[in-house]
Amino acid sequence: MTALDASATAAAPAPREQEQLLPRVDLRGRTHDEELVASVLPRAALDVSAAVELVRPIVEDVRARGAAAVREATARIDGIDAGTTRVPAEALAAALADLDPAVRAALEESIRRARLVHEAQRRPDEVVEVAPGGTVTERWVPVRRVGLYVPGGLCPLPSSVVMNVVPAQVAGVRSLAVVSPPQREHGGLPHPVVLAACALLGVEEVHAVGGAQAVAMLAYGTEQCRKVDMVTGPGNVYVAAAKRLVRGAVGIDSEAGPTEIGILADETADPVFVAADLLSQAEHDPNASCLLVSPSEELLDAVAAEVERQFALTKHVDRVGPALRSQSAAVLVDDIDAGLALVDEWAAEHLEVITRDAAAVAARVTNAGAVFVGPWSPVSLGDYLAGSNHVLPTGGTAKFNPGLSVQTFLRGIHVVDYSRDALAAVAHHIDALGGAEDLVAHVAAVRVRVPAEEAGA
């Protein structure tokens, strides 16, 4: 982040600057300075608000012209011109038949664990008797049709198929449409491992389309894809921006943009582990953000050295380098309490707590998409096999948005059932409240049923 060191030097004492992959900021004694803290906490250079105006023309074009606009946008952006977005059933079957047995076994175990966790989230209908003869039932009704976005631009993500589809199926959603970007090297279809994961989960409707045009297609419908009621799933900042634009026409889960990791660690943390976890998230996307917060200068030094060493060995240096240099930071704070305040302010998508008494420290976290406790619970575990969901809020929206769950796909409907006697028992209260609000027709709608002259009314 270009302003990172400059912002931090605005107040004495000056932070220590180092020429290294992970920029260093010294906030000891200054975490109370909210303006300074906000200026140095890293985020992706392009935020959702800025991206909205870039994708608005695509979304509006798809809304107006349907499949033709989707086709043109896909040809322009992905270099693929296909007559239809729908993936043939035989391509799904072939992808599953050709799937590496080890990958299939891993996906099956991921699905099994995800089902265990998500089935526990399914709320039963609740009937509450508020008075004799008067009940309110909370019914949980699934969304009828959902569109599930599975990224595939920089790398195929069959794990995101699992994370989207399993909670929707557990919720009881009857109609699912998965969208994933087309790949030129795979004949204009999504990556075969993504198709195989869909087939493994019994998903029959898959569309080879990505980006803002995919979100708009789901939200408004085309000749090739029926409109959905909700769009969920992670993606890049342009996908998140498109979801913001269509919100209202359809429901969305959250604006899950470029990935991010926060790590709160003390001197007990293993720098090899910490560095590996930073690189693991940075390899997702050049726009990924990584934040390491610690009261231990020795740990930060050791992690910096490990980041350099492991970076030299990593495959995706073209993603990891920009992510670490441009929107990541290692922050030195006074103590764990100051660190907690800082990570709560940042509200990470993924937060690792690798400290002494890590479970107790993690229990104090209030803002995070998901929290990973101790040295043996890396974010990579959550990406694949923890059983938790990895579709999580980014960009600080974890302050008010939850991650994807079964509840995302359920709507609570109150069913009110009162007898005549139960209505009569509260009619005088409705007289009072309706009169106070000058809504006399409200009162009349009750009194036409229960006249005031009746005893007890």
C-alpha positions as a Markdown table, in Angstrom:
| # | Residue | x | y | z |
|---|---|---|---|---|
| 1 | Met | 0.0 | 0.0 | 0.0 |
| 2 | Thr | 1.7 | 3.2 | -1.2 |
| 3 | Ala | 0.3 | 5.3 | 1.7 |
| 4 | Leu | 1.1 | 2.8 | 4.4 |
| 5 | Asp | 4.5 | 4.0 | 5.5 |
| 6 | Ala | 3.8 | 7.6 | 4.8 |
| 7 | Ser | 0.6 | 7.6 | 6.9 |
| 8 | Ala | 2.4 | 5.9 | 9.8 |
| 9 | Thr | 5.1 | 8.5 | 9.9 |
| 10 | Ala | 2.6 | 11.3 | 10.4 |
| 11 | Ala | 3.0 | 11.0 | 14.2 |
| 12 | Ala | 6.1 | 10.4 | 16.3 |
| 13 | Pro | 7.7 | 8.0 | 17.0 |
| 14 | Ala | 8.3 | 7.1 | 13.3 |
| 15 | Pro | 7.6 | 3.5 | 12.4 |
| 16 | Arg | 10.5 | 1.3 | 11.3 |
| 17 | Glu | 10.6 | 1.0 | 7.6 |
| 18 | Gln | 12.1 | -2.1 | 6.0 |
| 19 | Glu | 12.6 | -3.1 | 2.4 |
| 20 | Gln | 10.7 | -6.4 | 2.5 |
| 21 | Leu | 7.8 | -8.2 | 1.0 |
| 22 | Leu | 5.5 | -7.5 | 4.0 |
| 23 | Pro | 5.5 | -3.8 | 4.9 |
| 24 | Arg | 6.0 | -3.0 | 8.6 |
| 25 | Val | 4.1 | -0.5 | 10.7 |
| 26 | Asp | 4.9 | 0.4 | 14.3 |
| 27 | Leu | 1.7 | 1.4 | 16.1 |
| 28 | Arg | 2.9 | 1.1 | 19.6 |
| 29 | Gly | 1.3 | 3.8 | 21.7 |
| 30 | Arg | -0.8 | 5.0 | 18.8 |
| 31 | Thr | -3.6 | 2.5 | 18.3 |
| 32 | His | -6.0 | 5.0 | 20.0 |
| 33 | Asp | -5.5 | 7.3 | 16.9 |
| 34 | Glu | -8.5 | 6.1 | 14.8 |
| 35 | Glu | -7.6 | 8.2 | 11.8 |
| 36 | Leu | -4.0 | 6.8 | 11.7 |
| 37 | Val | -5.1 | 3.2 | 12.3 |
| 38 | Ala | -7.7 | 3.5 | 9.5 |
| 39 | Ser | -5.0 | 4.9 | 7.1 |
| 40 | Val | -2.6 | 2.0 | 7.6 |
| 41 | Leu | -4.9 | -1.0 | 7.8 |
| 42 | Pro | -4.5 | -2.7 | 4.4 |
| 43 | Arg | -7.3 | -3.3 | 1.9 |
| 44 | Ala | -7.5 | -4.1 | -1.8 |
| 45 | Ala | -6.6 | -1.1 | -3.9 |
| 46 | Leu | -9.9 | -1.2 | -5.8 |
| 47 | Asp | -12.9 | -1.3 | -3.5 |
| 48 | Val | -16.4 | -2.4 | -4.3 |
| 49 | Ser | -17.7 | 1.2 | -4.5 |
| 50 | Ala | -15.2 | 2.1 | -7.2 |
| 51 | Ala | -15.9 | -1.1 | -9.1 |
| 52 | Val | -19.6 | -0.5 | -9.2 |
| 53 | Glu | -19.3 | 2.1 | -11.9 |
| 54 | Leu | -17.1 | -0.1 | -14.0 |
| 55 | Val | -19.5 | -3.0 | -14.1 |
| 56 | Arg | -22.8 | -1.0 | -14.2 |
| 57 | Pro | -22.9 | -0.9 | -18.0 |
| 58 | Ile | -22.5 | -4.7 | -18.2 |
| 59 | Val | -25.3 | -5.3 | -15.7 |
| 60 | Glu | -27.6 | -2.8 | -17.3 |
| 61 | Asp | -26.9 | -4.3 | -20.8 |
| 62 | Val | -27.7 | -7.8 | -19.6 |
| 63 | Arg | -30.9 | -6.6 | -18.0 |
| 64 | Ala | -32.0 | -4.9 | -21.2 |
| 65 | Arg | -30.8 | -7.5 | -23.8 |
| 66 | Gly | -30.5 | -10.8 | -22.0 |
| 67 | Ala | -28.5 | -13.6 | -23.5 |
| 68 | Ala | -27.1 | -11.5 | -26.4 |
| 69 | Ala | -25.5 | -9.2 | -23.9 |
| 70 | Val | -24.1 | -12.1 | -21.9 |
| 71 | Arg | -22.7 | -13.6 | -25.0 |
| 72 | Glu | -21.0 | -10.3 | -26.1 |
| 73 | Ala | -19.6 | -9.6 | -22.7 |
| 74 | Thr | -18.2 | -13.1 | -22.4 |
| 75 | Ala | -16.6 | -12.9 | -25.8 |
| 76 | Arg | -15.1 | -9.5 | -25.0 |
| 77 | Ile | -13.8 | -10.3 | -21.5 |
| 78 | Asp | -13.1 | -14.1 | -21.6 |
| 79 | Gly | -12.4 | -14.4 | -25.4 |
| 80 | Ile | -15.0 | -17.1 | -25.7 |
| 81 | Asp | -18.0 | -16.8 | -28.1 |
| 82 | Ala | -20.6 | -19.6 | -27.3 |
| 83 | Gly | -24.1 | -19.8 | -28.5 |
| 84 | Thr | -25.4 | -21.0 | -25.1 |
| 85 | Thr | -24.2 | -20.6 | -21.5 |
| 86 | Arg | -25.7 | -24.0 | -20.4 |
| 87 | Val | -23.2 | -26.8 | -19.8 |
| 88 | Pro | -24.4 | -30.0 | -21.5 |
| 89 | Ala | -25.3 | -32.9 | -19.1 |
| 90 | Glu | -22.8 | -35.2 | -20.9 |
| 91 | Ala | -20.0 | -32.7 | -20.0 |
| 92 | Leu | -20.9 | -33.0 | -16.3 |
| 93 | Ala | -21.0 | -36.7 | -16.4 |
| 94 | Ala | -17.7 | -36.9 | -18.3 |
| 95 | Ala | -16.0 | -34.6 | -15.8 |
| 96 | Leu | -17.0 | -36.8 | -12.9 |
| 97 | Ala | -16.0 | -40.0 | -14.7 |
| 98 | Asp | -12.5 | -38.5 | -15.4 |
| 99 | Leu | -12.0 | -37.0 | -11.9 |
| 100 | Asp | -8.8 | -38.0 | -10.1 |
| 101 | Pro | -9.8 | -40.6 | -7.5 |
| 102 | Ala | -7.8 | -38.8 | -4.8 |
| 103 | Val | -9.6 | -35.5 | -5.6 |
| 104 | Arg | -13.0 | -37.3 | -5.6 |
| 105 | Ala | -12.3 | -38.8 | -2.2 |
| 106 | Ala | -11.2 | -35.4 | -0.8 |
| 107 | Leu | -14.4 | -33.7 | -2.2 |
| 108 | Glu | -16.6 | -36.5 | -0.8 |
| 109 | Glu | -15.0 | -36.0 | 2.7 |
| 110 | Ser | -15.4 | -32.2 | 2.3 |
| 111 | Ile | -19.1 | -32.7 | 1.5 |
| 112 | Arg | -19.6 | -35.1 | 4.4 |
| 113 | Arg | -18.1 | -32.6 | 6.9 |
| 114 | Ala | -19.9 | -29.6 | 5.5 |
| 115 | Arg | -23.2 | -31.5 | 5.7 |
| 116 | Leu | -22.6 | -32.3 | 9.4 |
| 117 | Val | -22.0 | -28.6 | 10.2 |
| 118 | His | -24.7 | -27.2 | 8.1 |
| 119 | Glu | -27.4 | -29.7 | 9.1 |
| 120 | Ala | -26.9 | -28.5 | 12.7 |
| 121 | Gln | -27.8 | -25.0 | 11.5 |
| 122 | Arg | -31.3 | -25.9 | 10.2 |
| 123 | Arg | -33.8 | -24.3 | 12.6 |
| 124 | Pro | -37.1 | -26.1 | 13.3 |
| 125 | Asp | -40.4 | -24.3 | 13.1 |
| 126 | Glu | -41.3 | -22.9 | 16.5 |
| 127 | Val | -44.9 | -22.4 | 17.8 |
| 128 | Val | -45.2 | -19.8 | 20.6 |
| 129 | Glu | -48.5 | -19.5 | 22.5 |
| 130 | Val | -48.5 | -15.8 | 23.5 |
| 131 | Ala | -52.0 | -16.1 | 25.2 |
| 132 | Pro | -54.7 | -18.8 | 25.4 |
| 133 | Gly | -56.0 | -19.2 | 21.9 |
| 134 | Gly | -53.3 | -17.0 | 20.4 |
| 135 | Thr | -50.2 | -18.5 | 18.7 |
| 136 | Val | -47.4 | -17.2 | 16.5 |
| 137 | Thr | -45.5 | -19.8 | 14.5 |
| 138 | Glu | -42.1 | -19.1 | 13.0 |
| 139 | Arg | -41.9 | -21.0 | 9.8 |
| 140 | Trp | -38.5 | -21.4 | 8.0 |
| 141 | Val | -39.2 | -21.5 | 4.2 |
| 142 | Pro | -36.4 | -22.0 | 1.7 |
| 143 | Val | -35.8 | -19.6 | -1.2 |
| 144 | Arg | -37.3 | -21.2 | -4.3 |
| 145 | Arg | -34.4 | -20.7 | -6.7 |
| 146 | Val | -30.8 | -19.6 | -6.2 |
| 147 | Gly | -27.8 | -18.8 | -8.4 |
| 148 | Leu | -24.5 | -19.9 | -7.0 |
| 149 | Tyr | -21.3 | -18.2 | -8.2 |
| 150 | Val | -18.1 | -20.3 | -8.3 |
| 151 | Pro | -14.9 | -18.4 | -9.2 |
| 152 | Gly | -12.6 | -19.8 | -11.8 |
| 153 | Gly | -10.6 | -16.9 | -13.2 |
| 154 | Leu | -7.1 | -17.5 | -11.6 |
| 155 | Cys | -7.7 | -21.0 | -10.4 |
| 156 | Pro | -10.5 | -23.6 | -10.3 |
| 157 | Leu | -12.3 | -23.8 | -7.0 |
| 158 | Pro | -14.3 | -27.0 | -6.6 |
| 159 | Ser | -14.3 | -26.3 | -2.9 |
| 160 | Ser | -16.6 | -23.3 | -3.6 |
| 161 | Val | -19.1 | -25.6 | -5.3 |
| 162 | Val | -19.3 | -27.5 | -2.0 |
| 163 | Met | -19.5 | -24.4 | 0.1 |
| 164 | Asn | -22.4 | -23.0 | -2.0 |
| 165 | Val | -24.4 | -26.1 | -2.8 |
| 166 | Val | -24.4 | -28.0 | 0.5 |
| 167 | Pro | -26.1 | -25.3 | 2.7 |
| 168 | Ala | -28.6 | -24.6 | -0.1 |
| 169 | Gln | -29.5 | -28.3 | -0.3 |
| 170 | Val | -29.7 | -28.6 | 3.4 |
| 171 | Ala | -32.0 | -25.6 | 3.5 |
| 172 | Gly | -34.3 | -27.3 | 1.0 |
| 173 | Val | -33.8 | -25.1 | -2.0 |
| 174 | Arg | -35.3 | -26.9 | -5.0 |
| 175 | Ser | -33.8 | -25.1 | -7.9 |
| 176 | Leu | -30.0 | -24.5 | -8.1 |
| 177 | Ala | -28.1 | -22.9 | -11.0 |
| 178 | Val | -24.3 | -22.8 | -10.7 |
| 179 | Val | -22.3 | -20.3 | -12.8 |
| 180 | Ser | -18.5 | -20.4 | -13.3 |
| 181 | Pro | -16.2 | -18.7 | -15.8 |
| 182 | Pro | -15.6 | -20.5 | -19.1 |
| 183 | Gln | -12.0 | -21.7 | -19.8 |
| 184 | Arg | -10.6 | -21.5 | -23.3 |
| 185 | Glu | -8.3 | -24.5 | -22.6 |
| 186 | His | -11.4 | -26.5 | -21.7 |
| 187 | Gly | -13.4 | -25.8 | -24.8 |
| 188 | Gly | -15.2 | -22.8 | -23.4 |
| 189 | Leu | -16.6 | -24.8 | -20.4 |
| 190 | Pro | -15.8 | -24.2 | -16.7 |
| 191 | His | -12.8 | -26.2 | -15.4 |
| 192 | Pro | -13.6 | -30.0 | -15.4 |
| 193 | Val | -13.0 | -30.3 | -11.6 |
| 194 | Val | -15.7 | -27.6 | -11.0 |
| 195 | Leu | -18.0 | -29.5 | -13.3 |
| 196 | Ala | -17.2 | -32.8 | -11.5 |
| 197 | Ala | -18.0 | -31.3 | -8.1 |
| 198 | Cys | -21.3 | -30.1 | -9.4 |
| 199 | Ala | -22.1 | -33.6 | -10.7 |
| 200 | Leu | -21.0 | -35.2 | -7.5 |
| 201 | Leu | -23.5 | -33.0 | -5.6 |
| 202 | Gly | -26.3 | -33.7 | -8.1 |
| 203 | Val | -26.4 | -30.2 | -9.6 |
| 204 | Glu | -27.8 | -30.4 | -13.1 |
| 205 | Glu | -27.9 | -26.8 | -14.2 |
| 206 | Val | -24.5 | -25.2 | -14.7 |
| 207 | His | -23.7 | -22.2 | -16.9 |
| 208 | Ala | -20.3 | -21.3 | -18.4 |
| 209 | Val | -20.3 | -17.6 | -17.6 |
| 210 | Gly | -18.5 | -15.5 | -15.0 |
| 211 | Gly | -18.0 | -12.0 | -13.9 |
| 212 | Ala | -20.6 | -9.2 | -13.7 |
| 213 | Gln | -22.5 | -10.7 | -16.6 |
| 214 | Ala | -23.1 | -13.9 | -14.7 |
| 215 | Val | -24.5 | -12.1 | -11.7 |
| 216 | Ala | -26.7 | -10.0 | -14.0 |
| 217 | Met | -27.9 | -13.1 | -15.9 |
| 218 | Leu | -28.9 | -14.8 | -12.6 |
| 219 | Ala | -30.6 | -11.7 | -11.3 |
| 220 | Tyr | -32.6 | -10.7 | -14.3 |
| 221 | Gly | -32.9 | -14.0 | -16.3 |
| 222 | Thr | -32.2 | -14.6 | -20.0 |
| 223 | Glu | -33.6 | -16.9 | -22.6 |
| 224 | Gln | -31.1 | -19.5 | -21.5 |
| 225 | Cys | -31.3 | -19.1 | -17.7 |
| 226 | Arg | -34.4 | -18.5 | -15.6 |
| 227 | Lys | -34.3 | -15.7 | -13.1 |
| 228 | Val | -33.3 | -16.6 | -9.6 |
| 229 | Asp | -34.4 | -15.3 | -6.2 |
| 230 | Met | -31.0 | -15.1 | -4.6 |
| 231 | Val | -27.4 | -14.9 | -5.7 |
| 232 | Thr | -24.6 | -16.2 | -3.5 |
| 233 | Gly | -20.9 | -17.1 | -3.7 |
| 234 | Pro | -17.5 | -15.5 | -3.6 |
| 235 | Gly | -15.7 | -13.7 | -6.5 |
| 236 | Asn | -13.5 | -10.8 | -7.3 |
| 237 | Val | -14.3 | -7.2 | -6.7 |
| 238 | Tyr | -16.3 | -6.9 | -9.9 |
| 239 | Val | -18.5 | -9.8 | -8.9 |
| 240 | Ala | -19.0 | -8.2 | -5.5 |
| 241 | Ala | -19.9 | -4.9 | -7.3 |
| 242 | Ala | -22.4 | -6.6 | -9.5 |
| 243 | Lys | -24.0 | -8.2 | -6.5 |
| 244 | Arg | -24.4 | -4.8 | -5.0 |
| 245 | Leu | -26.1 | -3.5 | -8.1 |
| 246 | Val | -28.6 | -6.3 | -8.4 |
| 247 | Arg | -29.5 | -6.3 | -4.7 |
| 248 | Gly | -33.1 | -5.6 | -4.4 |
| 249 | Ala | -34.0 | -7.3 | -7.6 |
| 250 | Val | -32.7 | -10.4 | -5.9 |
| 251 | Gly | -31.3 | -11.3 | -2.5 |
| 252 | Ile | -27.6 | -11.7 | -2.0 |
| 253 | Asp | -25.5 | -13.3 | 0.7 |
| 254 | Ser | -22.8 | -10.7 | 1.1 |
| 255 | Glu | -20.3 | -8.8 | -1.0 |
| 256 | Ala | -17.5 | -11.4 | -0.9 |
| 257 | Gly | -14.7 | -9.8 | -2.8 |
| 258 | Pro | -10.9 | -10.4 | -2.8 |
| 259 | Thr | -9.8 | -12.7 | 0.0 |
| 260 | Glu | -8.1 | -11.5 | 3.2 |
| 261 | Ile | -6.4 | -13.0 | 6.2 |
| 262 | Gly | -5.7 | -11.4 | 9.6 |
| 263 | Ile | -3.4 | -13.1 | 12.1 |
| 264 | Leu | -3.1 | -12.1 | 15.7 |
| 265 | Ala | 0.0 | -13.7 | 17.1 |
| 266 | Asp | 2.3 | -13.4 | 20.1 |
| 267 | Glu | 5.9 | -14.7 | 20.8 |
| 268 | Thr | 4.6 | -18.3 | 21.1 |
| 269 | Ala | 3.6 | -18.5 | 17.4 |
| 270 | Asp | 5.8 | -20.4 | 15.0 |
| 271 | Pro | 7.0 | -17.9 | 12.3 |
| 272 | Val | 7.2 | -20.7 | 9.7 |
| 273 | Phe | 3.4 | -21.4 | 10.2 |
| 274 | Val | 2.5 | -17.7 | 10.2 |
| 275 | Ala | 4.5 | -17.0 | 7.0 |
| 276 | Ala | 3.0 | -20.0 | 5.3 |
| 277 | Asp | -0.5 | -18.8 | 6.1 |
| 278 | Leu | 0.1 | -15.3 | 4.8 |
| 279 | Leu | 1.4 | -16.7 | 1.5 |
| 280 | Ser | -1.5 | -19.2 | 1.3 |
| 281 | Gln | -4.1 | -16.4 | 1.1 |
| 282 | Ala | -1.9 | -14.1 | -1.0 |
| 283 | Glu | -1.8 | -16.7 | -3.7 |
| 284 | His | -5.5 | -16.4 | -4.3 |
| 285 | Asp | -5.4 | -13.0 | -5.9 |
| 286 | Pro | -3.0 | -10.0 | -6.4 |
| 287 | Asn | -5.8 | -8.0 | -4.7 |
| 288 | Ala | -5.7 | -10.2 | -1.6 |
| 289 | Ser | -4.9 | -8.5 | 1.7 |
| 290 | Cys | -2.9 | -9.9 | 4.6 |
| 291 | Leu | -2.6 | -8.4 | 8.1 |
| 292 | Leu | -0.3 | -9.7 | 10.8 |
| 293 | Val | -0.7 | -8.1 | 14.2 |
| 294 | Ser | 1.7 | -8.8 | 17.1 |
| 295 | Pro | 3.2 | -7.3 | 20.2 |
| 296 | Ser | 6.4 | -9.2 | 19.5 |
| 297 | Glu | 9.0 | -7.5 | 17.4 |
| 298 | Glu | 11.0 | -10.6 | 17.4 |
| 299 | Leu | 8.1 | -12.6 | 15.9 |
| 300 | Leu | 7.6 | -10.0 | 13.2 |
| 301 | Asp | 11.3 | -10.1 | 12.3 |
| 302 | Ala | 11.2 | -13.9 | 12.1 |
| 303 | Val | 8.1 | -13.9 | 10.0 |
| 304 | Ala | 9.6 | -11.3 | 7.7 |
| 305 | Ala | 12.6 | -13.6 | 7.1 |
| 306 | Glu | 10.3 | -16.6 | 6.6 |
| 307 | Val | 8.1 | -14.8 | 4.1 |
| 308 | Glu | 11.1 | -13.9 | 2.0 |
| 309 | Arg | 12.4 | -17.5 | 2.2 |
| 310 | Gln | 9.0 | -19.1 | 1.4 |
| 311 | Phe | 8.3 | -16.6 | -1.3 |
| 312 | Ala | 11.4 | -17.7 | -3.2 |
| 313 | Leu | 9.9 | -21.2 | -3.3 |
| 314 | Thr | 6.2 | -20.4 | -4.0 |
| 315 | Lys | 4.6 | -21.1 | -7.4 |
| 316 | His | 2.4 | -18.1 | -7.9 |
| 317 | Val | 4.8 | -15.2 | -7.3 |
| 318 | Asp | 2.9 | -13.1 | -9.8 |
| 319 | Arg | 0.0 | -13.0 | -7.3 |
| 320 | Val | 1.7 | -13.3 | -4.0 |
| 321 | Gly | 4.2 | -10.5 | -4.6 |
| 322 | Pro | 1.6 | -7.8 | -5.4 |
| 323 | Ala | -0.7 | -8.9 | -2.7 |
| 324 | Leu | 2.0 | -8.7 | 0.0 |
| 325 | Arg | 3.7 | -5.5 | -1.2 |
| 326 | Ser | 0.6 | -3.5 | -2.1 |
| 327 | Gln | -2.2 | -4.2 | 0.4 |
| 328 | Ser | -0.7 | -6.1 | 3.3 |
| 329 | Ala | 1.1 | -5.2 | 6.5 |
| 330 | Ala | 2.8 | -6.5 | 9.7 |
| 331 | Val | 1.7 | -4.2 | 12.6 |
| 332 | Leu | 3.6 | -4.0 | 15.9 |
| 333 | Val | 1.3 | -3.2 | 18.8 |
| 334 | Asp | 1.7 | -2.7 | 22.6 |
| 335 | Asp | -0.1 | -5.9 | 23.7 |
| 336 | Ile | -2.7 | -8.5 | 22.8 |
| 337 | Asp | -5.5 | -6.2 | 24.0 |
| 338 | Ala | -4.4 | -3.5 | 21.5 |
| 339 | Gly | -4.1 | -6.3 | 18.9 |
| 340 | Leu | -7.6 | -7.4 | 19.5 |
| 341 | Ala | -8.9 | -3.9 | 19.0 |
| 342 | Leu | -7.0 | -3.6 | 15.8 |
| 343 | Val | -8.2 | -6.9 | 14.2 |
| 344 | Asp | -11.8 | -6.2 | 15.3 |
| 345 | Glu | -11.5 | -2.8 | 13.5 |
| 346 | Trp | -10.2 | -4.5 | 10.4 |
| 347 | Ala | -12.9 | -7.2 | 10.6 |
| 348 | Ala | -11.1 | -9.9 | 8.6 |
| 349 | Glu | -12.7 | -12.4 | 6.4 |
| 350 | His | -10.4 | -15.0 | 8.0 |
| 351 | Leu | -8.8 | -14.4 | 11.4 |
| 352 | Glu | -6.2 | -16.7 | 12.9 |
| 353 | Val | -5.5 | -16.4 | 16.6 |
| 354 | Ile | -2.1 | -18.0 | 17.4 |
| 355 | Thr | -1.3 | -16.9 | 20.9 |
| 356 | Arg | -0.9 | -18.2 | 24.4 |
| 357 | Asp | -4.5 | -19.2 | 25.6 |
| 358 | Ala | -5.6 | -18.9 | 22.0 |
| 359 | Ala | -9.2 | -20.1 | 22.7 |
| 360 | Ala | -9.7 | -17.5 | 25.4 |
| 361 | Val | -8.3 | -14.7 | 23.1 |
| 362 | Ala | -10.4 | -15.9 | 20.2 |
| 363 | Ala | -13.6 | -15.9 | 22.3 |
| 364 | Arg | -13.1 | -12.1 | 22.7 |
| 365 | Val | -13.1 | -11.5 | 18.9 |
| 366 | Thr | -16.3 | -9.7 | 17.8 |
| 367 | Asn | -15.7 | -8.9 | 14.1 |
| 368 | Ala | -14.5 | -11.7 | 11.7 |
| 369 | Gly | -16.0 | -13.9 | 9.1 |
| 370 | Ala | -14.5 | -17.0 | 10.7 |
| 371 | Val | -11.9 | -17.4 | 13.5 |
| 372 | Phe | -9.2 | -20.1 | 13.4 |
| 373 | Val | -7.8 | -21.0 | 16.8 |
| 374 | Gly | -4.3 | -22.0 | 17.6 |
| 375 | Pro | -1.4 | -23.3 | 15.4 |
| 376 | Trp | -3.2 | -26.4 | 14.1 |
| 377 | Ser | -6.3 | -24.6 | 12.6 |
| 378 | Pro | -4.9 | -22.8 | 9.5 |
| 379 | Val | -7.2 | -21.0 | 7.1 |
| 380 | Ser | -6.4 | -23.7 | 4.5 |
| 381 | Leu | -8.2 | -26.2 | 6.6 |
| 382 | Gly | -11.3 | -24.0 | 6.6 |
| 383 | Asp | -11.0 | -23.6 | 2.8 |
| 384 | Tyr | -11.4 | -27.3 | 2.3 |
| 385 | Leu | -12.2 | -29.7 | 5.2 |
| 386 | Ala | -13.0 | -28.0 | 8.5 |
| 387 | Gly | -16.7 | -28.4 | 7.9 |
| 388 | Ser | -17.2 | -24.6 | 8.2 |
| 389 | Asn | -18.1 | -22.5 | 5.3 |
| 390 | His | -15.5 | -20.5 | 3.4 |
| 391 | Val | -17.9 | -18.1 | 1.7 |
| 392 | Leu | -17.3 | -15.2 | 4.1 |
| 393 | Pro | -17.7 | -11.4 | 4.2 |
| 394 | Thr | -14.7 | -9.3 | 3.1 |
| 395 | Gly | -13.7 | -5.7 | 3.0 |
| 396 | Gly | -14.7 | -5.0 | 6.6 |
| 397 | Thr | -18.3 | -6.1 | 6.1 |
| 398 | Ala | -17.8 | -8.8 | 8.7 |
| 399 | Lys | -18.8 | -6.1 | 11.1 |
| 400 | Phe | -22.4 | -6.6 | 10.0 |
| 401 | Asn | -22.6 | -9.6 | 7.6 |
| 402 | Pro | -22.3 | -13.3 | 8.5 |
| 403 | Gly | -20.8 | -16.0 | 6.3 |
| 404 | Leu | -22.8 | -18.2 | 4.1 |
| 405 | Ser | -25.0 | -20.7 | 6.0 |
| 406 | Val | -28.2 | -22.6 | 5.8 |
| 407 | Gln | -30.0 | -19.6 | 7.2 |
| 408 | Thr | -28.9 | -17.6 | 4.1 |
| 409 | Phe | -31.3 | -19.7 | 2.1 |
| 410 | Leu | -34.2 | -19.6 | 4.6 |
| 411 | Arg | -36.9 | -17.0 | 5.1 |
| 412 | Gly | -38.6 | -16.7 | 8.4 |
| 413 | Ile | -42.4 | -16.3 | 8.0 |
| 414 | His | -44.6 | -15.5 | 11.0 |
| 415 | Val | -48.0 | -17.4 | 11.0 |
| 416 | Val | -50.5 | -15.7 | 13.3 |
| 417 | Asp | -53.4 | -17.8 | 14.5 |
| 418 | Tyr | -55.8 | -16.2 | 17.1 |
| 419 | Ser | -59.3 | -17.4 | 18.2 |
| 420 | Arg | -62.1 | -14.9 | 18.6 |
| 421 | Asp | -61.7 | -14.9 | 22.4 |
| 422 | Ala | -58.0 | -14.3 | 22.1 |
| 423 | Leu | -58.6 | -11.3 | 19.8 |
| 424 | Ala | -61.3 | -10.0 | 22.2 |
| 425 | Ala | -58.9 | -10.1 | 25.1 |
| 426 | Val | -56.5 | -7.6 | 23.4 |
| 427 | Ala | -59.1 | -5.4 | 21.6 |
| 428 | His | -58.9 | -2.7 | 24.2 |
| 429 | His | -55.1 | -2.5 | 23.7 |
| 430 | Ile | -55.6 | -2.1 | 20.0 |
| 431 | Asp | -58.1 | 0.7 | 20.7 |
| 432 | Ala | -55.4 | 2.5 | 22.7 |
| 433 | Leu | -52.5 | 2.0 | 20.3 |
| 434 | Gly | -54.6 | 2.6 | 17.1 |
| 435 | Gly | -56.0 | 5.8 | 18.7 |
| 436 | Ala | -52.5 | 7.0 | 19.7 |
| 437 | Glu | -51.3 | 6.6 | 16.1 |
| 438 | Asp | -54.6 | 8.1 | 14.7 |
| 439 | Leu | -55.2 | 4.9 | 12.6 |
| 440 | Val | -58.9 | 4.6 | 13.2 |
| 441 | Ala | -59.4 | 2.0 | 10.5 |
| 442 | His | -57.0 | -0.3 | 12.3 |
| 443 | Val | -59.2 | -0.1 | 15.3 |
| 444 | Ala | -62.4 | -0.6 | 13.2 |
| 445 | Ala | -60.9 | -3.7 | 11.6 |
| 446 | Val | -60.9 | -5.3 | 15.1 |
| 447 | Arg | -64.1 | -3.8 | 16.4 |
| 448 | Val | -66.1 | -5.0 | 13.4 |
| 449 | Arg | -65.2 | -8.5 | 14.7 |
| 450 | Val | -65.4 | -7.8 | 18.4 |
| 451 | Pro | -67.8 | -5.0 | 19.2 |
| 452 | Ala | -66.8 | -2.8 | 22.2 |
| 453 | Glu | -70.0 | -3.4 | 24.0 |
| 454 | Glu | -69.3 | -7.1 | 24.5 |
| 455 | Ala | -68.3 | -8.0 | 28.0 |
| 456 | Gly | -64.6 | -8.3 | 28.4 |
| 457 | Ala | -63.8 | -6.5 | 25.2 |
